[in-house]
Amino acid sequence: MATNIGIMDSAYFVGRNEILGWINDRLHLNLSRIEEAASGAVQCQMMDMTFPGVVPMHKVNFDAKNEYEMIQNYKVMQEVFTKLKITKPLEVNKLVKGRPLDNLEFLQWLKRFCDSINGGIMNENYNPVERRSRGGKEKSVKGSSKISKSLQTNNTHQPPLVTTSNKTFGSKQAKSHVTGGGSNSSAEVQALSKELADLKVSVDLLEKERDFYFSKLRDIEILCQTPELDDLPIVVAVKKILYATDANESALEEAQECLNQSLGLEPEEEEGEEEGQGAETQT
């Protein structure tokens, strides 16, 4: 098995589009960016396809968005590596950041490794969509062909589901067709499409901002877990803020109190207060 591949190996000259095509073709997905595979779920399923039955797919989370969820996927990957005696190190802290270059290099290695096992030939008996399912319910994987087929089937054999909002929109649409010959309806659809696009941009920005601050907190947590720093007063105070469970109250005051006690600041303040009270009594 080609587990140790040098940086100048031809594997690392495989382009992004070829890697995406390899993933989408093998797993029936529709990824458009390398960083979409940063969660580790795709890598786990590639190993499952190459070594059927070795990966516990029920533990793989294809909906992982936060780093702590992605880390769980890479733990599954590491267990598989250990079981197969693969010595390739998993740089999880880099991969979960979603940086394109880090993830591209790992996927280039993975493609080279899988091709060395199966000769680059796709396992025709492997159903990637079925393997992603859990308990009979389809996972919400982007571009899943099975989902598309099921939607097409439902649209063919069943009448469309009509809700109150659909009825309202339908009545407006019908009215606009009668009065405006369809021009008003077209303008309304364009306006709604623009609004939907704006909302999607807003959600994407909020998710990026959330992930940015989460990654900062995660870095701080990793730093605080360093054994040499674990007992430092400032680290203890920071941990009180990080691990506070009450979302309605700030842990800053408790952390400051803990820090002052550790640094011996409170006794000095009390002595200062006693001296001030003594001066007032004398006067």
Accessible surface in RSA format (square Angstrom, percent):
REM  Atomic radii and reference values for relative SASA: ProtOr
REM  Chains: A
REM  Algorithm: Lee & Richards
REM  Probe-radius: 1.40
REM  Slices: 20
REM RES _ NUM      All-atoms   Total-Side   Main-Chain    Non-polar    All polar
REM                ABS   REL    ABS   REL    ABS   REL    ABS   REL    ABS   REL
RES MET A   1   124.43  64.4  53.16  35.2  71.27 169.7  54.40  46.3  70.03  92.8
RES ALA A   2    25.75  23.7  14.35  22.1  11.40  25.9  23.94  33.7   1.81   4.8
RES THR A   3    18.77  13.4  16.83  17.1   1.94   4.6   4.04   5.4  14.73  22.3
RES ASN A   4   125.38  86.5  94.48  91.3  30.90  74.4  37.56  90.4  87.83  84.9
RES ILE A   5    25.17  14.3   2.68   2.0  22.50  54.2   5.89   4.2  19.29  52.3
RES GLY A   6    49.12  60.6   0.00   N/A  49.12  60.6  38.21 104.9  10.91  24.4
RES ILE A   7   116.22  66.1 106.16  79.1  10.06  24.2 106.66  76.8   9.56  25.9
RES MET A   8   148.90  77.1 131.36  86.9  17.55  41.8 106.81  90.8  42.09  55.8
RES ASP A   9    41.50  29.1  30.30  30.2  11.20  26.5  11.37  26.8  30.13  30.0
RES SER A  10    84.25  71.2  72.78  97.1  11.47  26.4  48.50 103.3  35.75  50.1
RES ALA A  11     4.49   4.1   0.27   0.4   4.22   9.6   4.49   6.3   0.00   0.0
RES TYR A  12    36.83  17.2  19.40  11.0  17.43  45.4  12.73   9.6  24.10  29.7
RES PHE A  13   141.89  71.0 109.24  67.7  32.66  85.0 115.91  70.3  25.98  74.4
RES VAL A  14    28.39  18.7  24.29  22.0   4.10   9.9  26.70  23.2   1.70   4.6
RES GLY A  15    38.58  47.6   0.00   N/A  38.58  47.6  34.18  93.8   4.40   9.9
RES ARG A  16   115.11  48.3 109.06  55.6   6.06  14.4  37.94  51.8  77.18  46.8
RES ASN A  17   108.23  74.6  97.95  94.7  10.29  24.8  33.36  80.3  74.87  72.4
RES GLU A  18    95.81  55.0  83.60  63.2  12.21  29.1  39.87  77.1  55.93  45.7
RES ILE A  19     0.00   0.0   0.00   0.0   0.00   0.0   0.00   0.0   0.00   0.0
RES LEU A  20    12.65   7.0  12.65   9.0   0.00   0.0  12.65   8.9   0.00   0.0
RES GLY A  21    36.12  44.5   0.00   N/A  36.12  44.5  33.11  90.8   3.02   6.8
RES TRP A  22    18.05   7.2   9.99   4.8   8.06  18.9  13.40   7.1   4.65   7.5
RES ILE A  23     0.27   0.2   0.27   0.2   0.00   0.0   0.27   0.2   0.00   0.0
RES ASN A  24    32.29  22.3  27.57  26.6   4.72  11.4  14.57  35.1  17.73  17.1
RES ASP A  25    82.46  57.8  72.35  72.0  10.12  23.9  26.38  62.1  56.09  55.9
RES ARG A  26    34.62  14.5  34.62  17.6   0.00   0.0   1.82   2.5  32.80  19.9
RES LEU A  27     0.00   0.0   0.00   0.0   0.00   0.0   0.00   0.0   0.00   0.0
RES HIS A  28    68.98  37.7  61.72  42.9   7.25  18.6  53.21  54.8  15.76  18.3
RES LEU A  29    12.91   7.2   1.02   0.7  11.89  29.9   1.02   0.7  11.89  32.0
RES ASN A  30    91.30  63.0  90.21  87.2   1.09   2.6   9.23  22.2  82.07  79.3
RES LEU A  31    15.35   8.5   9.80   7.0   5.54  13.9   9.80   6.9   5.54  14.9
RES SER A  32    64.75  54.7  52.13  69.6  12.62  29.1  44.80  95.4  19.95  28.0
RES ARG A  33   124.23  52.2 123.60  63.0   0.63   1.5  44.90  61.4  79.34  48.1
RES ILE A  34     2.33   1.3   1.81   1.4   0.51   1.2   1.93   1.4   0.40   1.1
RES GLU A  35    53.39  30.7  43.42  32.8   9.97  23.7  17.03  32.9  36.35  29.7
RES GLU A  36    48.09  27.6  19.80  15.0  28.29  67.4  25.77  49.8  22.32  18.2
RES ALA A  37     1.10   1.0   0.97   1.5   0.13   0.3   1.10   1.6   0.00   0.0
RES ALA A  38     3.70   3.4   3.50   5.4   0.19   0.4   3.50   4.9   0.19   0.5
RES SER A  39    12.78  10.8  11.73  15.6   1.05   2.4   5.70  12.1   7.08   9.9
RES GLY A  40     0.37   0.5   0.00   N/A   0.37   0.5   0.21   0.6   0.15   0.3
RES ALA A  41     1.73   1.6   1.73   2.7   0.00   0.0   1.73   2.4   0.00   0.0
RES VAL A  42     7.40   4.9   7.40   6.7   0.00   0.0   7.40   6.4   0.00   0.0
RES GLN A  43     0.00   0.0   0.00   0.0   0.00   0.0   0.00   0.0   0.00   0.0
RES CYS A  44     0.54   0.4   0.23   0.3   0.31   0.7   0.31   0.8   0.23   0.2
RES GLN A  45     0.00   0.0   0.00   0.0   0.00   0.0   0.00   0.0   0.00   0.0
RES MET A  46     3.64   1.9   3.64   2.4   0.00   0.0   0.00   0.0   3.64   4.8
RES MET A  47     0.28   0.1   0.28   0.2   0.00   0.0   0.28   0.2   0.00   0.0
RES ASP A  48     0.16   0.1   0.16   0.2   0.00   0.0   0.00   0.0   0.16   0.2
RES MET A  49    12.10   6.3   8.71   5.8   3.40   8.1   4.81   4.1   7.30   9.7
RES THR A  50    18.60  13.2   2.67   2.7  15.92  37.9   2.23   3.0  16.36  24.7
RES PHE A  51    33.59  16.8  30.41  18.8   3.18   8.3  33.59  20.4   0.00   0.0
RES PRO A  52    88.38  64.4  66.51  60.6  21.87  79.5  67.52  55.7  20.86 129.7
RES GLY A  53    66.96  82.6   0.00   N/A  66.96  82.6  32.51  89.2  34.45  77.2
RES VAL A  54    32.95  21.7  27.16  24.6   5.79  13.9  30.34  26.4   2.61   7.1
RES VAL A  55     2.87   1.9   0.35   0.3   2.52   6.1   0.40   0.4   2.46   6.7
RES PRO A  56    34.59  25.2  24.75  22.6   9.83  35.7  34.21  28.2   0.37   2.3
RES MET A  57    15.49   8.0   5.38   3.6  10.11  24.1   5.67   4.8   9.82  13.0
RES HIS A  58   116.04  63.4 102.35  71.1  13.69  35.0  79.00  81.4  37.04  43.1
RES LYS A  59   110.98  54.1  92.50  56.8  18.48  44.0  55.72  50.2  55.26  58.9
RES VAL A  60     2.01   1.3   0.00   0.0   2.01   4.8   0.00   0.0   2.01   5.5
RES ASN A  61    39.17  27.0  39.17  37.8   0.00   0.0  15.00  36.1  24.16  23.4
RES PHE A  62    28.93  14.5   7.43   4.6  21.50  55.9   7.47   4.5  21.45  61.4
RES ASP A  63    61.28  42.9  49.66  49.4  11.62  27.5  30.56  71.9  30.72  30.6
RES ALA A  64     9.79   9.0   0.00   0.0   9.79  22.3   0.00   0.0   9.79  25.9
RES LYS A  65   121.31  59.2 113.19  69.5   8.11  19.3  72.35  65.1  48.96  52.1
RES ASN A  66    31.81  21.9  30.45  29.4   1.37   3.3   2.70   6.5  29.12  28.1
RES GLU A  67    15.57   8.9  15.04  11.4   0.53   1.3   8.82  17.1   6.75   5.5
RES TYR A  68   117.96  55.1 115.97  66.0   1.98   5.2  86.46  65.0  31.50  38.8
RES GLU A  69    46.26  26.6  43.32  32.8   2.94   7.0  10.59  20.5  35.67  29.1
RES MET A  70    24.03  12.4  24.03  15.9   0.00   0.0  24.03  20.4   0.00   0.0
RES ILE A  71    27.83  15.8  27.80  20.7   0.03   0.1  27.80  20.0   0.03   0.1
RES GLN A  72    91.64  51.2  90.38  66.1   1.26   3.0  36.39  77.5  55.25  41.9
RES ASN A  73     0.03   0.0   0.00   0.0   0.03   0.1   0.00   0.0   0.03   0.0
RES TYR A  74     2.16   1.0   1.29   0.7   0.87   2.3   1.60   1.2   0.56   0.7
RES LYS A  75   111.31  54.3 107.00  65.7   4.31  10.3  66.80  60.1  44.51  47.4
RES VAL A  76     8.47   5.6   8.29   7.5   0.18   0.4   8.29   7.2   0.18   0.5
RES MET A  77     0.99   0.5   0.85   0.6   0.14   0.3   0.55   0.5   0.44   0.6
RES GLN A  78    76.01  42.5  76.01  55.5   0.00   0.0  40.62  86.5  35.39  26.8
RES GLU A  79    95.94  55.1  88.87  67.2   7.07  16.8  43.54  84.2  52.40  42.8
RES VAL A  80     1.80   1.2   1.73   1.6   0.07   0.2   1.80   1.6   0.00   0.0
RES PHE A  81     0.04   0.0   0.04   0.0   0.00   0.0   0.04   0.0   0.00   0.0
RES THR A  82    94.72  67.4  79.76  80.9  14.96  35.7  72.31  97.1  22.41  33.9
RES LYS A  83   132.76  64.8 104.04  63.8  28.72  68.4  78.00  70.2  54.76  58.3
RES LEU A  84    34.62  19.3  24.78  17.7   9.83  24.7  29.20  20.5   5.42  14.6
RES LYS A  85   176.86  86.3 156.12  95.8  20.74  49.4 107.25  96.5  69.60  74.1
RES ILE A  86    10.14   5.8   0.00   0.0  10.14  24.4   0.00   0.0  10.14  27.5
RES THR A  87    95.80  68.1  72.58  73.6  23.22  55.3  78.97 106.1  16.82  25.4
RES LYS A  88    44.65  21.8  41.67  25.6   2.98   7.1   8.50   7.6  36.15  38.5
RES PRO A  89    95.04  69.3  82.80  75.5  12.24  44.5  92.11  76.0   2.93  18.2
RES LEU A  90    22.66  12.6   0.61   0.4  22.05  55.4   0.64   0.4  22.03  59.3
RES GLU A  91    99.49  57.1  90.58  68.5   8.92  21.2  33.81  65.4  65.68  53.6
RES VAL A  92    34.84  22.9  32.20  29.2   2.64   6.4  32.20  28.0   2.64   7.2
RES ASN A  93    87.94  60.6  84.21  81.4   3.73   9.0  25.85  62.2  62.09  60.0
RES LYS A  94    97.57  47.6  97.13  59.6   0.44   1.0  53.60  48.2  43.97  46.8
RES LEU A  95     6.30   3.5   6.30   4.5   0.00   0.0   6.30   4.4   0.00   0.0
RES VAL A  96     8.38   5.5   2.27   2.1   6.11  14.7   2.27   2.0   6.11  16.6
RES LYS A  97    62.46  30.5  31.12  19.1  31.34  74.6  31.91  28.7  30.55  32.5
RES GLY A  98    18.83  23.2   0.00   N/A  18.83  23.2  10.64  29.2   8.19  18.3
RES ARG A  99   122.18  51.3 119.77  61.1   2.41   5.7  46.54  63.6  75.64  45.8
RES PRO A 100    73.75  53.8  73.69  67.2   0.06   0.2  73.75  60.9   0.00   0.0
RES LEU A 101   116.74  65.0 112.56  80.5   4.18  10.5 115.35  81.0   1.39   3.8
RES ASP A 102    33.15  23.2  28.49  28.4   4.66  11.0   4.88  11.5  28.27  28.2
RES ASN A 103     0.00   0.0   0.00   0.0   0.00   0.0   0.00   0.0   0.00   0.0
RES LEU A 104    33.27  18.5  33.27  23.8   0.00   0.0  33.27  23.4   0.00   0.0
RES GLU A 105    66.36  38.1  65.74  49.7   0.62   1.5  13.25  25.6  53.11  43.4
RES PHE A 106    10.89   5.4   8.24   5.1   2.65   6.9  10.53   6.4   0.36   1.0
RES LEU A 107     0.07   0.0   0.07   0.1   0.00   0.0   0.07   0.1   0.00   0.0
RES GLN A 108     8.59   4.8   8.34   6.1   0.25   0.6   0.00   0.0   8.59   6.5
RES TRP A 109     0.89   0.4   0.89   0.4   0.00   0.0   0.89   0.5   0.00   0.0
RES LEU A 110     0.00   0.0   0.00   0.0   0.00   0.0   0.00   0.0   0.00   0.0
RES LYS A 111    33.44  16.3  33.44  20.5   0.00   0.0   8.43   7.6  25.01  26.6
RES ARG A 112    84.24  35.4  80.93  41.3   3.31   7.9  19.98  27.3  64.26  38.9
RES PHE A 113     0.00   0.0   0.00   0.0   0.00   0.0   0.00   0.0   0.00   0.0
RES CYS A 114     3.18   2.4   3.18   3.6   0.00   0.0   3.14   8.0   0.04   0.0
RES ASP A 115    35.10  24.6  30.43  30.3   4.67  11.0  15.79  37.2  19.31  19.3
RES SER A 116    49.90  42.2  11.31  15.1  38.59  88.9  22.25  47.4  27.64  38.7
RES ILE A 117    61.64  35.1  31.76  23.7  29.88  72.0  33.92  24.4  27.72  75.2
RES ASN A 118    54.17  37.4  37.13  35.9  17.04  41.0  30.39  73.1  23.78  23.0
RES GLY A 119    60.75  74.9   0.00   N/A  60.75  74.9  33.87  92.9  26.88  60.2
RES GLY A 120    30.93  38.1   0.00   N/A  30.93  38.1  13.38  36.7  17.54  39.3
RES ILE A 121   129.20  73.5 121.96  90.9   7.24  17.5 125.81  90.6   3.39   9.2
RES MET A 122    46.19  23.9  37.49  24.8   8.70  20.7  27.63  23.5  18.55  24.6
RES ASN A 123    49.58  34.2  40.61  39.2   8.97  21.6  21.07  50.7  28.51  27.6
RES GLU A 124   146.97  84.4 117.19  88.7  29.78  70.9  57.80 111.8  89.18  72.8
RES ASN A 125   146.23 100.8 112.36 108.6  33.87  81.6  32.00  77.0 114.23 110.4
RES TYR A 126    22.24  10.4   8.80   5.0  13.44  35.0  13.44  10.1   8.80  10.8
RES ASN A 127    68.42  47.2  62.11  60.0   6.32  15.2  21.26  51.2  47.16  45.6
RES PRO A 128     1.73   1.3   1.73   1.6   0.00   0.0   1.73   1.4   0.00   0.0
RES VAL A 129     3.96   2.6   3.96   3.6   0.00   0.0   3.96   3.4   0.00   0.0
RES GLU A 130    99.42  57.1  94.97  71.9   4.44  10.6  25.30  48.9  74.11  60.5
RES ARG A 131    86.80  36.4  79.94  40.8   6.85  16.3  29.71  40.6  57.08  34.6
RES ARG A 132     7.06   3.0   0.00   0.0   7.06  16.8   1.98   2.7   5.07   3.1
RES SER A 133    36.67  31.0  19.01  25.4  17.66  40.7   5.31  11.3  31.36  43.9
RES ARG A 134   109.38  45.9  99.44  50.7   9.94  23.7  52.48  71.7  56.91  34.5
RES GLY A 135    81.18 100.1   0.00   N/A  81.18 100.1  45.12 123.8  36.07  80.8
RES GLY A 136    79.65  98.2   0.00   N/A  79.65  98.2  38.77 106.4  40.89  91.6
RES LYS A 137   164.23  80.1 159.22  97.7   5.01  11.9 105.69  95.1  58.53  62.3
RES GLU A 138    59.27  34.0  29.57  22.4  29.70  70.7  27.81  53.8  31.46  25.7
RES LYS A 139    29.15  14.2  26.34  16.2   2.81   6.7  13.85  12.5  15.30  16.3
RES SER A 140    79.43  67.1  58.77  78.4  20.65  47.6  50.94 108.5  28.48  39.9
RES VAL A 141    13.21   8.7   6.53   5.9   6.68  16.1   8.54   7.4   4.67  12.7
RES LYS A 142   111.24  54.3  96.48  59.2  14.76  35.1  81.69  73.5  29.55  31.5
RES GLY A 143    37.86  46.7   0.00   N/A  37.86  46.7  18.08  49.6  19.78  44.3
RES SER A 144     3.20   2.7   0.00   0.0   3.20   7.4   0.00   0.0   3.20   4.5
RES SER A 145    39.61  33.5  34.93  46.6   4.68  10.8  33.75  71.9   5.85   8.2
RES LYS A 146    99.15  48.4  97.45  59.8   1.70   4.0  64.88  58.4  34.27  36.5
RES ILE A 147    53.92  30.7  52.28  38.9   1.64   3.9  53.92  38.8   0.00   0.0
RES SER A 148    52.88  44.7  49.80  66.5   3.08   7.1  24.20  51.5  28.68  40.2
RES LYS A 149   137.68  67.2 135.93  83.4   1.74   4.2  81.28  73.2  56.40  60.1
RES SER A 150    52.49  44.4  45.55  60.8   6.94  16.0  41.31  88.0  11.18  15.7
RES LEU A 151   100.91  56.2 100.81  72.1   0.10   0.3 100.84  70.8   0.08   0.2
RES GLN A 152   116.23  65.0 113.32  82.8   2.92   6.9  41.17  87.6  75.06  56.9
RES THR A 153    71.85  51.1  66.78  67.7   5.08  12.1  48.19  64.7  23.67  35.8
RES ASN A 154    69.56  48.0  66.79  64.5   2.77   6.7  13.60  32.7  55.96  54.1
RES ASN A 155   120.42  83.0  94.63  91.4  25.79  62.1  27.52  66.2  92.90  89.8
RES THR A 156   105.09  74.7  71.03  72.0  34.06  81.2  55.36  74.4  49.73  75.2
RES HIS A 157   142.18  77.7 109.13  75.9  33.05  84.6  71.91  74.1  70.26  81.8
RES GLN A 158   108.71  60.8 100.12  73.2   8.59  20.5  24.82  52.8  83.89  63.6
RES PRO A 159   118.25  86.2  99.33  90.5  18.92  68.8 105.82  87.4  12.43  77.3
RES PRO A 160   114.20  83.2  96.98  88.4  17.22  62.6 107.77  89.0   6.44  40.0
RES LEU A 161   151.19  84.2 131.06  93.8  20.13  50.6 135.79  95.4  15.39  41.4
RES VAL A 162    84.58  55.7  62.41  56.5  22.16  53.4  62.41  54.2  22.16  60.1
RES THR A 163    55.60  39.5  49.21  49.9   6.39  15.2  53.49  71.8   2.10   3.2
RES THR A 164   110.84  78.8 105.81 107.3   5.03  12.0  69.74  93.7  41.11  62.1
RES SER A 165    79.68  67.3  67.03  89.5  12.65  29.1  54.61 116.3  25.07  35.1
RES ASN A 166    74.08  51.1  66.55  64.3   7.52  18.1  16.24  39.1  57.84  55.9
RES LYS A 167   133.02  64.9 121.73  74.7  11.29  26.9  71.94  64.8  61.08  65.1
RES THR A 168    65.20  46.4  60.26  61.1   4.94  11.8  46.27  62.1  18.93  28.6
RES PHE A 169    71.67  35.9  69.81  43.2   1.86   4.8  71.45  43.3   0.23   0.6
RES GLY A 170    30.32  37.4   0.00   N/A  30.32  37.4  25.47  69.9   4.85  10.9
RES SER A 171    68.95  58.3  55.00  73.4  13.96  32.1  50.86 108.3  18.09  25.3
RES LYS A 172   116.37  56.8 110.42  67.7   5.96  14.2  60.74  54.7  55.63  59.3
RES GLN A 173    60.16  33.6  59.74  43.7   0.42   1.0   5.63  12.0  54.53  41.4
RES ALA A 174    56.65  52.1  50.21  77.5   6.45  14.7  55.89  78.7   0.76   2.0
RES LYS A 175   145.60  71.0 140.00  85.9   5.61  13.3  87.74  79.0  57.86  61.6
RES SER A 176    12.33  10.4   9.23  12.3   3.10   7.1  12.11  25.8   0.22   0.3
RES HIS A 177    95.67  52.3  85.13  59.2  10.54  27.0  60.70  62.6  34.97  40.7
RES VAL A 178   128.93  84.8  98.24  88.9  30.69  73.9 105.40  91.6  23.53  63.8
RES THR A 179    99.03  70.4  60.08  60.9  38.95  92.8  60.56  81.3  38.47  58.2
RES GLY A 180    26.96  33.2   0.00   N/A  26.96  33.2  15.43  42.3  11.53  25.8
RES GLY A 181    68.97  85.1   0.00   N/A  68.97  85.1  34.54  94.8  34.43  77.1
RES GLY A 182    13.48  16.6   0.00   N/A  13.48  16.6   7.37  20.2   6.11  13.7
RES SER A 183    72.83  61.5  58.05  77.5  14.79  34.1  53.78 114.5  19.05  26.7
RES ASN A 184    82.09  56.6  77.14  74.5   4.95  11.9  18.17  43.7  63.91  61.8
RES SER A 185     7.58   6.4   6.53   8.7   1.05   2.4   2.55   5.4   5.03   7.0
RES SER A 186    57.49  48.6  49.86  66.5   7.63  17.6  32.52  69.3  24.97  35.0
RES ALA A 187    59.87  55.0  51.72  79.8   8.16  18.6  55.00  77.5   4.87  12.9
RES GLU A 188    55.96  32.1  49.66  37.6   6.31  15.0  30.14  58.3  25.82  21.1
RES VAL A 189    67.28  44.3  66.57  60.3   0.71   1.7  67.10  58.3   0.18   0.5
RES GLN A 190   123.49  69.1 115.69  84.6   7.80  18.6  39.13  83.3  84.36  64.0
RES ALA A 191    61.67  56.7  48.59  75.0  13.07  29.7  56.80  80.0   4.87  12.9
RES LEU A 192    82.58  46.0  78.69  56.3   3.89   9.8  78.99  55.5   3.59   9.6
RES SER A 193    60.11  50.8  51.22  68.4   8.89  20.5  33.72  71.8  26.39  37.0
RES LYS A 194   137.99  67.3 131.18  80.5   6.80  16.2 104.17  93.8  33.81  36.0
RES GLU A 195    97.72  56.1  93.61  70.8   4.10   9.8  34.19  66.1  63.53  51.9
RES LEU A 196   123.32  68.7 121.95  87.2   1.37   3.4 123.00  86.4   0.32   0.9
RES ALA A 197    52.76  48.5  46.07  71.1   6.70  15.2  51.99  73.2   0.78   2.1
RES ASP A 198    70.82  49.6  67.85  67.5   2.97   7.0  27.70  65.2  43.12  43.0
RES LEU A 199   100.74  56.1 100.52  71.9   0.22   0.6 100.74  70.8   0.00   0.0
RES LYS A 200   131.40  64.1 126.03  77.3   5.37  12.8  97.28  87.6  34.12  36.3
RES VAL A 201    86.24  56.7  85.43  77.3   0.81   1.9  86.21  74.9   0.03   0.1
RES SER A 202    54.58  46.1  51.49  68.7   3.09   7.1  24.33  51.8  30.25  42.4
RES VAL A 203    74.66  49.1  73.92  66.9   0.74   1.8  74.66  64.9   0.00   0.0
RES ASP A 204    51.69  36.2  50.10  49.9   1.59   3.8  16.60  39.1  35.09  35.0
RES LEU A 205   108.51  60.4 104.39  74.7   4.12  10.3 104.76  73.6   3.75  10.1
RES LEU A 206   116.26  64.7 112.42  80.4   3.84   9.6 112.81  79.2   3.45   9.3
RES GLU A 207    55.98  32.1  54.91  41.5   1.07   2.5  14.36  27.8  41.62  34.0
RES LYS A 208   136.76  66.7 129.41  79.4   7.35  17.5  81.06  73.0  55.71  59.3
RES GLU A 209    90.90  52.2  85.02  64.3   5.89  14.0  31.97  61.8  58.93  48.1
RES ARG A 210   106.80  44.8  97.00  49.4   9.80  23.3  68.87  94.1  37.94  23.0
RES ASP A 211    54.84  38.4  51.24  51.0   3.60   8.5  26.37  62.1  28.47  28.4
RES PHE A 212   105.82  52.9  99.03  61.3   6.79  17.7 105.47  63.9   0.35   1.0
RES TYR A 213   123.45  57.6 123.02  70.0   0.44   1.1  80.30  60.3  43.15  53.2
RES PHE A 214    58.62  29.3  56.29  34.9   2.34   6.1  57.82  35.1   0.80   2.3
RES SER A 215    15.99  13.5  15.99  21.3   0.00   0.0   6.75  14.4   9.24  12.9
RES LYS A 216   100.40  49.0  99.43  61.0   0.97   2.3  46.00  41.4  54.40  57.9
RES LEU A 217    91.15  50.8  90.29  64.6   0.86   2.2  90.55  63.6   0.60   1.6
RES ARG A 218    60.59  25.4  57.15  29.1   3.44   8.2  14.09  19.3  46.50  28.2
RES ASP A 219    66.56  46.6  59.90  59.6   6.66  15.7  27.81  65.5  38.75  38.6
RES ILE A 220    73.43  41.8  72.29  53.9   1.15   2.8  73.38  52.8   0.05   0.1
RES GLU A 221    37.41  21.5  37.41  28.3   0.00   0.0   4.59   8.9  32.82  26.8
RES ILE A 222    64.71  36.8  61.38  45.7   3.33   8.0  61.38  44.2   3.33   9.0
RES LEU A 223   109.90  61.2 106.82  76.4   3.09   7.8 109.66  77.0   0.24   0.7
RES CYS A 224     7.23   5.5   6.79   7.6   0.44   1.0   0.78   2.0   6.45   7.0
RES GLN A 225    92.61  51.8  72.79  53.2  19.82  47.2  29.15  62.0  63.47  48.1
RES THR A 226    44.70  31.8  39.90  40.5   4.80  11.4  32.32  43.4  12.38  18.7
RES PRO A 227   109.87  80.1  88.38  80.6  21.49  78.1  93.94  77.6  15.93  99.0
RES GLU A 228   140.21  80.5 108.37  82.0  31.83  75.8  69.90 135.2  70.31  57.4
RES LEU A 229    56.52  31.5  56.52  40.4   0.00   0.0  56.52  39.7   0.00   0.0
RES ASP A 230    53.64  37.6  50.38  50.1   3.26   7.7   9.41  22.1  44.23  44.1
RES ASP A 231   126.57  88.7 106.62 106.1  19.95  47.2  37.12  87.4  89.45  89.2
RES LEU A 232    79.44  44.2  78.78  56.4   0.67   1.7  79.05  55.5   0.39   1.1
RES PRO A 233    39.91  29.1  37.93  34.6   1.98   7.2  39.91  33.0   0.00   0.0
RES ILE A 234    94.47  53.8  93.82  69.9   0.65   1.6  93.82  67.6   0.65   1.8
RES VAL A 235    11.63   7.7  11.31  10.2   0.32   0.8  11.63  10.1   0.00   0.0
RES VAL A 236    51.47  33.9  50.73  45.9   0.74   1.8  51.19  44.5   0.28   0.8
RES ALA A 237     5.71   5.3   5.71   8.8   0.00   0.0   5.71   8.0   0.00   0.0
RES VAL A 238    42.83  28.2  42.67  38.6   0.15   0.4  42.83  37.2   0.00   0.0
RES LYS A 239    43.87  21.4  43.24  26.5   0.63   1.5  24.44  22.0  19.43  20.7
RES LYS A 240    74.01  36.1  62.93  38.6  11.08  26.4  31.52  28.4  42.49  45.3
RES ILE A 241    82.99  47.2  71.95  53.6  11.04  26.6  71.95  51.8  11.04  30.0
RES LEU A 242    46.28  25.8  17.09  12.2  29.19  73.4  20.11  14.1  26.16  70.4
RES TYR A 243   108.31  50.6  89.62  51.0  18.69  48.6  89.93  67.6  18.38  22.7
RES ALA A 244    48.70  44.8  16.28  25.1  32.43  73.8  24.71  34.8  23.99  63.6
RES THR A 245   137.45  97.8 102.10 103.5  35.36  84.3  76.99 103.4  60.47  91.4
RES ASP A 246    71.12  49.8  59.46  59.2  11.66  27.6  34.51  81.2  36.62  36.5
RES ALA A 247   106.67  98.1  62.50  96.4  44.17 100.5  74.46 104.9  32.21  85.3
RES ASN A 248   143.87  99.2 107.76 104.1  36.11  86.9  29.52  71.1 114.34 110.5
RES GLU A 249   124.22  71.3 110.08  83.3  14.14  33.7  36.43  70.5  87.79  71.7
RES SER A 250    93.59  79.1  58.89  78.6  34.70  79.9  54.35 115.7  39.24  55.0
RES ALA A 251    15.32  14.1   6.47  10.0   8.84  20.1  10.49  14.8   4.83  12.8
RES LEU A 252    92.57  51.6  92.40  66.1   0.17   0.4  92.40  64.9   0.17   0.5
RES GLU A 253   138.62  79.6 135.55 102.6   3.06   7.3  49.56  95.9  89.06  72.7
RES GLU A 254    95.22  54.7  91.43  69.2   3.79   9.0  34.06  65.9  61.16  49.9
RES ALA A 255     2.95   2.7   2.68   4.1   0.26   0.6   2.95   4.2   0.00   0.0
RES GLN A 256    94.12  52.6  92.55  67.6   1.57   3.7  26.56  56.5  67.56  51.2
RES GLU A 257    85.13  48.9  81.85  61.9   3.28   7.8  22.04  42.6  63.09  51.5
RES CYS A 258    23.05  17.4  20.36  22.7   2.70   6.3   6.88  17.4  16.18  17.4
RES LEU A 259    39.69  22.1  39.65  28.4   0.04   0.1  39.69  27.9   0.00   0.0
RES ASN A 260    40.88  28.2  40.88  39.5   0.00   0.0   0.08   0.2  40.80  39.4
RES GLN A 261   105.76  59.1  83.88  61.3  21.89  52.1  26.75  56.9  79.01  59.9
RES SER A 262    62.99  53.2  24.06  32.1  38.93  89.7  17.59  37.5  45.40  63.6
RES LEU A 263   100.30  55.9  72.54  51.9  27.76  69.8  77.58  54.5  22.71  61.1
RES GLY A 264    30.73  37.9   0.00   N/A  30.73  37.9  24.15  66.3   6.58  14.7
RES LEU A 265    69.86  38.9  69.29  49.6   0.57   1.4  69.35  48.7   0.51   1.4
RES GLU A 266    51.89  29.8  51.53  39.0   0.36   0.9  14.84  28.7  37.05  30.2
RES PRO A 267    70.09  51.1  68.96  62.9   1.13   4.1  69.65  57.5   0.44   2.7
RES GLU A 268   115.10  66.1 106.06  80.2   9.04  21.5  37.71  72.9  77.39  63.2
RES GLU A 269   102.03  58.6  92.22  69.8   9.81  23.4  43.00  83.2  59.03  48.2
RES GLU A 270    99.99  57.4  99.13  75.0   0.87   2.1  30.29  58.6  69.71  56.9
RES GLU A 271   102.58  58.9 101.38  76.7   1.20   2.9  31.40  60.7  71.18  58.1
RES GLY A 272    39.50  48.7   0.00   N/A  39.50  48.7  29.70  81.5   9.80  21.9
RES GLU A 273   114.48  65.7 104.38  79.0  10.10  24.0  41.95  81.1  72.53  59.2
RES GLU A 274   115.99  66.6 107.27  81.2   8.72  20.8  38.62  74.7  77.38  63.2
RES GLU A 275   130.21  74.8 115.79  87.6  14.42  34.3  50.58  97.8  79.63  65.0
RES GLY A 276    34.59  42.7   0.00   N/A  34.59  42.7  33.00  90.6   1.59   3.6
RES GLN A 277   116.30  65.0 113.39  82.9   2.91   6.9  35.80  76.2  80.50  61.1
RES GLY A 278    32.08  39.6   0.00   N/A  32.08  39.6  31.04  85.2   1.05   2.3
RES ALA A 279    54.39  50.0  48.91  75.5   5.48  12.5  52.29  73.6   2.10   5.6
RES GLU A 280   131.13  75.3 116.16  87.9  14.97  35.6  43.93  85.0  87.20  71.2
RES THR A 281   119.61  85.1  89.35  90.6  30.26  72.1  74.97 100.7  44.65  67.5
RES GLN A 282   162.90  91.1 125.03  91.4  37.87  90.2  45.55  96.9 117.35  89.0
RES THR A 283   147.22 104.7  82.49  83.6  64.73 154.3  89.09 119.7  58.12  87.9
END  Absolute sums over single chains surface
CHAIN  1 A    18438.3      15300.0       3138.3      10760.5       7677.8
END  Absolute sums over all chains
TOTAL         18438.3      15300.0       3138.3      10760.5       7677.8
